[in-house]
Amino acid sequence: MKSFTPDGSSKPTVLDVAAVAKVAVGTVSRVLNTPDAVGAEIRQRVLNAVAETNYKPLRRRRKAGRGSTLSTRRQRGNLGVLLIGMADSLTHLPVISEVLHGVELAMAAEEMNLMLANVPQADRIPAFLASNQVDGLILKSPLLGDLHTCASPKLVDAINRLPHVWLLGKPESGEGDMCGSDGEVGTQMAVEYLHARGHRRIGYLHPRAGQTRSEVVKRSISFHVRQRGMEVTFFENPLSGPVQWPLPAITDPHDIAPLLDRWEAMPVSERPTALVVTADSIAVQVYNALHQRGLKVGRDLSLLSFNHERPLVMGLNPSLTTIDIRAEVIGHRAVEQLLSRIRNKNDAVPTKILIEPRLVEGASVAVLTP
């Protein structure tokens, strides 16, 4: 369980409330939106969890006629947030909490109702979707695996009937709009930073080959490395079979140990001096795995990551250099796009919105001298 600190380093969401209250996220949603529909004991348990986590519920939406930016065609005033295909270890990563926090802030600005459901197996249609209670959907799924293969066909059909926006990337065969980070720009920042600090041999490490976001970073690294006369080596585990949801997070150093074994077995003259990973959760495992080998980040191997998940990296020594994907901004912008899509339902052209990231410098990348 994550801790909730007053300095805002961890921003609680309905997922955290549900975990503390030991109820489904849909139950939390009902308590916050239609409390009379939930029994007194469960309702009080959820309210206690709200207080314990210091979660700030959304305000109730405006009554009709008070100047909402939405079209008058909107009848219900509810937006759904649907998490599908992700194990608990993945839904509770700080980057997910951060992007959901942005979603909630944007909905609060509109004083709208949020209805949230988590369907780890992607095998059922949530009640609010089945009963047509929402005008549109914000969606988050794993970025590994085909939506039509991993999710129930009935769920996919229900999603596609409504305006929707995917967060942080679309799964393979996913339709509709997407709001995420500009991986091309972030990768260019990373390569330029490593080059400026004297690194000419870079490794790219990712335990799951084929992930949508990972493939973008791989292609971009290859391009920018060639542009600067550098070398890149890829360290990935091939897929051992069809992808199945729910997909867990990478939370154990053993997940990346074989990849670091390959790095360590290379001749020193050919071995990458710096690794790039696509998530701070993976970077934490690199720190742990190197420590188990008697090696140290920033001394024996430089490391640069993506996401800027402060609750994960606050205690790392040396501090981690990472590309901040600005997850909260992504969540906020996704809601804006969804509202625009609801107002313009006849516009069938999918829209991809990419938020420009920024580099957060730590001490995990050494300066190499010629």
C-alpha positions in Angstrom: 0.0 0.0 0.0 1.3 3.4 -0.9 1.6 6.1 1.8 -0.2 9.4 1.4 2.0 12.4 2.4 1.0 16.0 3.1 3.6 17.4 0.7 1.6 16.0 -2.3 4.3 13.5 -3.4 1.5 11.0 -3.6 -1.9 12.2 -4.9 -4.7 9.8 -3.9 -7.3 8.7 -6.4 -10.5 6.6 -6.2 -8.2 3.5 -6.7 -6.5 4.2 -3.4 -9.8 4.8 -1.6 -11.1 1.4 -2.9 -7.9 -0.3 -1.8 -8.1 1.1 1.7 -11.9 0.4 2.0 -11.4 -3.1 0.5 -14.2 -2.5 -2.0 -14.5 -2.3 -5.7 -13.8 1.0 -7.4 -17.3 1.0 -8.7 -18.5 1.0 -5.1 -16.5 4.0 -4.3 -17.9 5.7 -7.4 -21.5 5.0 -6.3 -20.8 6.2 -2.7 -19.5 9.5 -4.1 -22.2 10.0 -6.7 -25.3 8.1 -5.5 -24.7 7.4 -1.8 -28.3 6.2 -1.2 -27.6 3.3 -3.5 -25.1 1.8 -1.1 -25.7 0.2 2.2 -24.8 2.2 5.4 -21.9 0.0 6.5 -20.2 0.0 3.1 -20.9 3.7 2.7 -19.2 4.5 6.0 -16.3 2.3 5.2 -15.7 4.2 2.0 -16.1 7.6 3.7 -13.6 6.5 6.3 -11.1 5.6 3.5 -11.7 8.9 1.9 -10.7 10.6 5.1 -7.7 8.3 5.7 -6.3 8.8 2.2 -7.1 12.5 2.2 -8.8 12.0 -1.1 -10.7 15.1 -2.4 -13.9 14.0 -4.0 -15.2 15.7 -7.1 -17.7 18.5 -6.6 -21.2 17.9 -7.8 -21.9 19.1 -11.3 -23.7 22.3 -12.0 -27.4 22.3 -12.5 -28.5 22.8 -16.1 -28.3 26.4 -17.3 -25.3 27.5 -15.2 -22.9 27.8 -18.1 -21.3 24.4 -18.6 -19.0 24.3 -21.6 -20.7 21.1 -22.8 -23.4 21.0 -25.5 -27.0 21.0 -24.4 -27.2 17.6 -26.2 -25.5 16.1 -23.2 -28.3 14.5 -21.2 -26.6 12.6 -18.3 -23.7 14.8 -17.2 -21.5 11.8 -16.3 -18.1 10.6 -17.7 -16.8 7.2 -17.2 -13.3 6.2 -16.4 -12.6 2.6 -17.3 -9.4 0.6 -16.5 -9.2 -2.7 -18.3 -6.7 -5.5 -18.4 -4.4 -4.3 -15.6 -3.4 -6.2 -12.5 -3.5 -4.3 -9.2 0.3 -3.9 -9.3 -0.1 -2.0 -12.6 -3.1 0.2 -11.7 -1.4 1.4 -8.5 1.7 2.6 -10.2 2.2 6.4 -9.5 2.0 7.3 -13.1 -1.5 5.9 -13.3 -2.5 7.7 -10.1 -1.0 10.9 -11.5 -2.9 10.7 -14.8 -6.1 9.9 -13.0 -5.6 12.8 -10.7 -5.4 15.0 -13.8 -8.7 13.5 -15.1 -10.4 14.2 -11.8 -9.2 17.8 -11.7 -10.5 18.4 -15.2 -13.9 16.8 -14.3 -14.0 18.9 -11.1 -13.5 22.1 -13.2 -16.6 21.1 -15.1 -18.4 20.0 -11.9 -19.2 16.7 -13.5 -19.8 13.2 -12.1 -17.1 10.6 -12.5 -18.1 7.0 -12.7 -15.1 4.6 -12.5 -14.7 0.9 -12.9 -11.8 -1.4 -13.0 -12.1 -4.6 -15.1 -8.8 -6.5 -14.7 -9.9 -9.4 -16.9 -11.5 -7.1 -19.5 -14.3 -9.7 -19.5 -17.4 -7.8 -18.5 -19.3 -4.5 -19.2 -19.5 -2.3 -16.1 -22.9 -1.4 -14.9 -22.7 2.3 -15.7 -21.7 1.4 -19.3 -24.3 -1.3 -19.7 -27.1 1.0 -18.5 -26.1 3.9 -20.7 -25.3 6.2 -17.8 -22.3 8.0 -19.3 -21.7 10.3 -22.2 -18.1 9.3 -22.9 -15.2 7.3 -21.6 -11.6 7.8 -20.5 -9.8 4.5 -21.0 -6.6 3.0 -19.7 -5.3 -0.4 -20.7 -2.0 -2.2 -20.9 0.1 -1.2 -24.0 1.0 -4.8 -24.6 -1.6 -7.1 -26.2 -4.3 -6.7 -28.8 -7.6 -5.3 -27.5 -9.7 -7.6 -29.7 -7.8 -10.7 -28.5 -7.4 -9.8 -24.8 -10.8 -8.2 -24.1 -14.4 -9.4 -24.4 -15.9 -8.6 -27.8 -19.0 -7.3 -26.0 -16.9 -4.9 -23.9 -15.1 -3.7 -27.0 -18.4 -3.1 -28.8 -19.7 -1.2 -25.8 -16.6 1.0 -25.7 -16.8 1.8 -29.4 -20.4 2.9 -29.2 -19.4 5.9 -27.1 -16.9 8.8 -27.6 -13.7 7.8 -25.9 -10.1 8.8 -25.3 -7.3 6.4 -24.4 -4.7 7.5 -21.8 -1.0 7.2 -22.3 -1.4 5.2 -25.5 -3.8 2.9 -27.3 -3.6 -0.9 -27.2 -3.1 -2.7 -30.5 -6.4 -2.5 -32.6 -7.8 0.1 -30.2 -10.0 2.7 -31.9 -10.6 6.4 -31.1 -8.7 9.3 -29.7 -5.5 9.1 -27.6 -3.8 11.5 -25.3 -0.2 10.7 -24.1 3.3 11.9 -24.0 5.4 12.7 -27.1 7.8 9.7 -27.0 9.7 11.0 -30.0 10.6 14.2 -28.3 11.3 12.5 -25.0 13.7 10.1 -26.6 15.5 12.8 -28.4 16.0 14.6 -25.1 17.3 11.5 -23.6 19.8 10.7 -26.4 21.0 14.4 -26.6 21.5 14.4 -22.8 23.5 11.2 -22.8 25.6 12.4 -25.8 26.4 15.7 -24.1 27.7 13.8 -21.0 30.1 11.8 -23.1 28.2 8.5 -23.6 28.6 6.9 -27.1 27.4 3.4 -26.3 23.8 3.2 -25.1 21.7 0.3 -24.1 17.9 0.1 -24.3 16.4 -2.3 -21.7 12.8 -3.4 -21.6 11.6 -6.7 -20.2 8.6 -7.0 -22.5 9.2 -6.8 -26.3 6.4 -5.5 -28.4 4.9 -3.0 -26.0 3.4 -0.1 -28.0 5.2 2.7 -26.2 8.4 0.7 -26.0 8.4 0.3 -29.8 8.1 4.0 -30.3 11.1 4.6 -28.0 13.1 1.9 -29.8 12.6 3.4 -33.2 13.4 6.9 -32.0 16.5 5.8 -30.1 17.8 4.0 -33.3 17.3 7.2 -35.4 18.8 9.7 -33.0 21.8 7.4 -32.1 22.6 7.0 -35.8 22.3 10.8 -36.3 25.0 11.3 -33.6 27.4 8.5 -34.6 26.6 6.6 -31.4 25.9 2.8 -30.9 22.8 1.2 -29.3 22.3 -2.3 -28.0 18.8 -3.6 -27.2 18.1 -5.8 -24.2 14.6 -7.3 -24.3 12.9 -10.6 -23.5 11.1 -12.1 -26.4 7.4 -12.9 -25.9 7.0 -16.5 -24.9 3.4 -16.8 -26.0 0.1 -14.9 -26.5 -0.3 -11.9 -24.3 -3.0 -12.3 -21.7 -4.7 -9.7 -19.5 -4.6 -8.8 -16.6 -1.0 -7.6 -17.2 1.1 -7.1 -14.0 3.7 -4.4 -13.4 7.4 -5.2 -13.5 8.1 -5.3 -9.8 11.0 -7.8 -9.2 14.7 -7.5 -10.0 14.5 -11.1 -11.4 12.4 -9.8 -14.2 15.4 -7.9 -15.6 18.2 -10.1 -14.2 18.8 -12.0 -17.5 19.0 -8.7 -19.5 21.6 -7.3 -17.1 23.5 -10.6 -17.3 23.7 -10.0 -21.1 25.0 -6.5 -20.5 27.6 -7.7 -17.9 28.8 -10.5 -20.2 29.7 -8.1 -23.0 33.4 -7.0 -23.4 34.0 -3.8 -21.6 35.0 -2.1 -24.8 31.6 -2.9 -26.3 29.4 -2.7 -23.3 26.9 0.2 -23.1 27.9 2.9 -20.6 24.3 4.0 -20.1 20.9 2.3 -20.1 17.6 3.9 -21.1 14.4 2.4 -19.7 10.8 3.5 -20.4 9.5 3.6 -16.8 10.7 4.6 -13.4 9.3 1.3 -12.0 11.8 -0.5 -14.3 14.6 1.8 -13.2 14.0 0.9 -9.6 14.5 -2.7 -10.4 17.7 -1.9 -12.3 19.0 -0.1 -9.1 18.1 -3.2 -7.1 19.6 -5.7 -9.5 22.8 -3.8 -9.8 23.1 -3.6 -6.0 22.7 -7.3 -5.8 25.8 -7.6 -8.2 27.8 -5.2 -6.1 27.4 -2.5 -8.8 26.1 1.0 -8.5 24.1 3.3 -10.7 26.0 6.4 -11.8 29.4 4.7 -11.1 29.3 1.4 -13.0 26.4 2.1 -15.2 24.5 5.3 -16.0 20.7 5.1 -16.1 18.0 7.4 -17.6 14.3 6.7 -17.3 10.9 7.9 -18.2 7.7 9.0 -16.3 9.0 11.0 -13.2 7.1 8.9 -10.7 8.2 10.8 -7.5 6.8 8.3 -4.9 8.9 5.6 -6.5 12.2 7.4 -7.0 12.4 9.7 -3.9 14.6 7.4 -2.0 17.0 6.3 -4.8 20.7 7.0 -4.4 22.0 8.5 -6.6 18.9 10.4 -7.7 17.4 9.3 -11.0 17.5 11.3 -14.2 14.2 10.9 -15.9 11.9 12.3 -18.6 8.8 13.8 -17.0 5.9 12.8 -19.2 3.6 15.2 -17.3 1.0 12.6 -16.6 -1.4 15.0 -14.8 -1.4 17.3 -17.8 -2.2 14.3 -20.0 -5.2 13.4 -17.8 -6.5 16.9 -17.9 -6.1 17.2 -21.6 -7.8 13.9 -22.2 -10.9 15.1 -20.6 -10.9 18.3 -22.7 -10.6 16.1 -25.8 -13.4 13.9 -24.7 -15.7 16.9 -24.1 -14.8 18.1 -27.6 -15.5 14.7 -29.1 -18.9 14.6 -27.3 -19.8 18.0 -28.8 -18.6 16.9 -32.3 -19.8 13.3 -32.6 -19.9 13.5 -36.4 -16.1 14.0 -36.6 -14.9 10.4 -37.2 -11.2 11.2 -37.6 -9.2 9.8 -34.6 -7.1 12.4 -32.9 -3.7 11.9 -31.2 -2.7 14.5 -28.7 0.9 14.4 -27.5 2.1 16.4 -24.5 5.7 17.6 -24.7 7.8 16.0 -21.9 10.7 17.6 -19.9 13.9 16.3 -18.5 14.4 16.1 -14.8 18.1 15.9 -14.0 19.3 13.7 -11.2 22.7 12.1 -10.6 22.2 8.7 -12.2 24.1 9.7 -15.4 27.8 10.1 -15.0 29.9 12.5 -17.1 32.5 10.5 -19.1 35.8 12.0 -20.2 37.3 11.1 -23.6 
